[in-house]
Amino acid sequence: MTLPVDPARYAAFLAVMAVMAVTPGPANLFAIATGMERGRGAALVGVAGMNAATLCWFAAAALGLGALIAAFPAAFRLLTVLGALYVAWLGIKALIAAARGVAGPGHAAGRRPGRSAFRDGFAVQIANPKALLFFTAVLPPFIDVARPAAPQLALFACGTIAMDVASMSAYGVGGAALSARMSEPRFARGFSAFVGVLLLAAAVLILTRR
């Protein structure tokens, strides 16, 4: 019986993926900020949103992502810029909240943090240049052209998402550990400022990483 992926090749892929998953980048910074500002539940919903975007990237890879990027590089660059601007907007809102001495946008009355966290997480990852780099430069060398592509991509997707979920969740839960102090006005104000800086840093990473 022929396996979908060569075990040695898959092990090498998992090793590379583990390093990429734990390396701080836009997704992990977003997980920290979401956990700190909205709590553990919203952080985990945000992780789900980011990994939903990852599944979209895998689907695109199956349809020939590399060829699409080569044919329409400006469109993918525009997607990255729009995603970065959205994350920057979230960061600016947090900084404004800090300047006004009120709770950050994630704590506003009537807000649905779970729903917005999923949407925000999806937006961060769909525009994450780290994802583009992964699917155009890191993943292709591990694909065995002598074997069917679909089963290989399915296994690579499982490994990628498993590691991303573990890493992003750890970052998000770590940030959420600080959210219990949000009832203290002085802490809440400084906290919103810190969240704003984190999100702006994530936006800068999205714009500057190739």
C-alpha positions as CSV (number, residue, x, y, z in Angstrom):
1,M,0.0,0.0,0.0
2,T,1.4,3.4,-1.0
3,L,1.0,6.1,1.5
4,P,-0.3,9.6,0.4
5,V,2.9,11.2,1.7
6,D,6.4,9.8,2.2
7,P,6.8,9.6,6.1
8,A,10.3,11.1,6.1
9,R,9.1,14.0,3.9
10,Y,6.1,14.5,6.1
11,A,8.2,14.6,9.2
12,A,10.5,17.2,7.7
13,F,7.4,19.3,6.8
14,L,6.1,19.0,10.4
15,A,9.5,20.2,11.7
16,V,9.4,23.2,9.4
17,M,5.8,23.9,10.2
18,A,6.4,23.8,14.0
19,V,9.1,26.5,13.7
20,M,6.8,28.7,11.5
21,A,3.8,28.2,13.9
22,V,5.6,29.3,17.0
23,T,7.4,32.2,15.4
24,P,5.7,35.6,16.3
25,G,4.0,37.1,13.4
26,P,0.7,38.9,12.5
27,A,-1.5,35.9,13.5
28,N,0.1,35.3,16.8
29,L,0.2,39.0,17.7
30,F,-3.5,39.2,16.8
31,A,-4.2,36.1,19.1
32,I,-2.4,37.9,22.0
33,A,-4.3,41.1,21.4
34,T,-7.7,39.4,21.1
35,G,-7.1,37.3,24.3
36,M,-6.0,40.4,26.2
37,E,-8.9,42.6,25.1
38,R,-11.8,40.2,24.7
39,G,-10.9,37.2,26.8
40,R,-10.1,33.5,26.3
41,G,-13.3,32.6,24.4
42,A,-13.0,35.3,21.9
43,A,-9.3,34.5,21.4
44,L,-10.2,30.9,20.5
45,V,-13.0,32.1,18.2
46,G,-10.4,34.3,16.5
47,V,-8.1,31.3,16.2
48,A,-11.0,29.5,14.4
49,G,-11.3,32.4,12.1
50,M,-7.6,32.4,11.2
51,N,-7.6,28.7,10.5
52,A,-10.7,29.0,8.4
53,A,-8.7,31.4,6.2
54,T,-5.8,28.8,6.2
55,L,-8.3,26.3,4.8
56,C,-9.2,28.8,2.1
57,W,-5.5,29.1,1.2
58,F,-5.2,25.3,1.0
59,A,-8.2,25.2,-1.3
60,A,-6.5,27.9,-3.4
61,A,-3.3,25.8,-3.4
62,A,-5.2,22.9,-4.8
63,L,-6.5,25.1,-7.6
64,G,-3.1,26.3,-8.5
65,L,-2.3,29.2,-6.2
66,G,1.2,29.7,-7.5
67,A,-0.1,30.2,-11.0
68,L,-2.7,32.7,-9.9
69,I,-0.2,34.8,-7.9
70,A,2.1,34.8,-10.9
71,A,-0.7,35.9,-13.2
72,F,-2.3,38.5,-10.9
73,P,0.4,39.7,-8.4
74,A,-1.2,43.1,-8.0
75,A,-4.5,41.6,-6.9
76,F,-2.7,39.6,-4.1
77,R,-0.7,42.7,-3.1
78,L,-4.0,44.6,-2.8
79,L,-5.5,41.9,-0.6
80,T,-2.5,42.2,1.7
81,V,-2.7,46.0,1.9
82,L,-6.5,45.9,2.6
83,G,-5.9,43.4,5.4
84,A,-3.2,45.4,6.9
85,L,-5.3,48.6,6.8
86,Y,-8.1,46.7,8.6
87,V,-5.8,45.5,11.3
88,A,-4.4,49.0,11.7
89,W,-7.9,50.4,12.0
90,L,-8.6,48.0,14.9
91,G,-5.3,49.1,16.5
92,I,-6.2,52.8,16.1
93,K,-9.6,52.2,17.7
94,A,-7.9,50.7,20.7
95,L,-5.5,53.7,21.0
96,I,-8.4,56.1,20.8
97,A,-10.2,54.2,23.5
98,A,-7.1,54.4,25.7
99,A,-6.8,58.2,25.1
100,R,-10.4,58.7,26.1
101,G,-10.0,56.5,29.2
102,V,-12.8,54.1,28.1
103,A,-12.9,50.4,27.5
104,G,-11.4,49.2,24.3
105,P,-13.6,48.3,21.3
106,G,-13.8,44.7,22.2
107,H,-15.6,45.6,25.5
108,A,-18.2,47.9,24.0
109,A,-21.7,47.4,25.2
110,G,-23.8,45.3,22.8
111,R,-20.8,44.0,20.9
112,R,-20.7,40.4,19.8
113,P,-17.1,39.5,20.5
114,G,-17.3,36.0,19.3
115,R,-18.7,36.8,15.9
116,S,-16.4,39.8,15.4
117,A,-13.3,37.8,16.6
118,F,-14.0,35.2,13.9
119,R,-14.3,37.8,11.2
120,D,-11.2,39.7,12.4
121,G,-9.2,36.6,12.7
122,F,-10.2,35.5,9.1
123,A,-9.2,39.0,7.8
124,V,-5.8,38.8,9.5
125,Q,-4.9,35.4,8.1
126,I,-6.3,35.8,4.6
127,A,-4.1,38.9,4.2
128,N,-1.1,37.4,6.1
129,P,2.0,37.4,3.8
130,K,3.4,34.6,6.0
131,A,0.6,32.5,4.6
132,L,1.5,33.6,1.0
133,L,5.1,32.7,1.7
134,F,4.1,29.3,3.1
135,F,2.0,28.3,0.1
136,T,4.2,29.7,-2.6
137,A,7.7,28.9,-1.2
138,V,7.6,26.5,1.8
139,L,4.9,24.0,0.8
140,P,5.7,23.2,-2.9
141,P,9.0,21.5,-2.3
142,F,7.2,18.9,0.0
143,I,4.7,18.0,-2.7
144,D,5.6,14.8,-4.5
145,V,4.6,15.1,-8.1
146,A,4.6,11.4,-8.5
147,R,1.7,11.0,-6.0
148,P,-1.9,12.4,-6.1
149,A,-1.9,16.0,-4.9
150,A,-5.3,16.0,-3.1
151,P,-4.4,13.4,-0.4
152,Q,-1.0,15.1,0.2
153,L,-2.6,18.6,0.6
154,A,-5.2,17.1,3.0
155,L,-2.4,15.7,5.2
156,F,-0.4,18.9,5.0
157,A,-3.5,20.8,5.9
158,C,-4.1,18.7,9.0
159,G,-0.6,19.1,10.2
160,T,-0.5,22.8,9.5
161,I,-3.9,23.6,11.2
162,A,-3.1,21.3,14.2
163,M,0.1,23.2,14.9
164,D,-1.4,26.6,14.2
165,V,-4.3,26.0,16.5
166,A,-1.9,24.9,19.3
167,S,0.4,27.9,18.9
168,M,-2.2,30.5,18.3
169,S,-4.4,29.3,21.2
170,A,-1.4,29.3,23.5
171,Y,-0.7,32.9,22.6
172,G,-4.3,33.9,22.9
173,V,-4.9,32.2,26.3
174,G,-1.7,33.8,27.5
175,G,-3.1,37.2,26.6
176,A,-6.4,36.4,28.1
177,A,-4.7,35.7,31.5
178,L,-4.3,39.5,31.8
179,S,-7.9,40.3,30.9
180,A,-9.2,39.7,34.5
181,R,-7.8,43.0,35.5
182,M,-9.9,45.0,33.0
183,S,-12.2,46.1,35.8
184,E,-9.4,48.4,37.0
185,P,-9.8,51.7,35.0
186,R,-6.1,52.6,35.1
187,F,-5.0,49.2,34.0
188,A,-7.8,49.1,31.3
189,R,-6.5,52.3,29.8
190,G,-2.9,51.2,29.6
191,F,-4.1,47.8,28.4
192,S,-6.1,49.3,25.5
193,A,-3.0,51.3,24.5
194,F,-0.9,48.1,24.5
195,V,-3.4,46.2,22.4
196,G,-3.4,49.1,19.9
197,V,0.3,48.9,19.6
198,L,0.2,45.1,19.2
199,L,-2.3,45.4,16.4
200,L,-0.4,48.2,14.7
201,A,2.7,46.1,14.9
202,A,0.8,43.2,13.2
203,A,-0.3,45.6,10.5
204,V,3.3,46.7,9.9
205,L,4.4,43.0,9.7
206,I,1.7,42.3,7.1
207,L,2.8,45.2,5.0
208,T,6.5,44.7,5.2
209,R,6.9,40.9,5.0
210,R,7.3,39.4,1.6
